[in-house]
C-alpha cells in the first residue's frame, strides 16, 4: 500500500473516531442556533467596520474605540453561548488527536 492510500485510510479512521463524530454533531447544533449565527454575523460585520476604520488615512480614535468595544462585546457573547462552548470543546479534542497523529508521522 502506498503512502497516499494509507493516508486515505487514516482519514477514514479519523472520521470514525468519536471525537470527529462529536465535532460534526456539535457543528450542526451550532449551525442551527439562530442566536449564535446572528451574533457571528454581527461580529463579522463589525470586524469589517473596524478594518475599514483602521485603513482610513485620518483615523477617528473615538470611533475606533467604540467599534473595537462592540467587537469585543459581541465576541464575549459568542463565547458565552453554550453551543459555541460545546463546539470549541469538541474541536479542541479533535485538534489534540490530529496533533498526536502528526507527531507520530
Protein Blocks (a to p, Z undefined) as FASTA:
>chain_A
ZZklmmmmmmmmmmmpmklmmmmmmmmmmmmmmklmmmmmmmmmmmmmmmmmmmpmbacf
klmmmmmmmmmmmmmmmmmpmklmmmmmmmmmmmmmmmmmmmmZZ
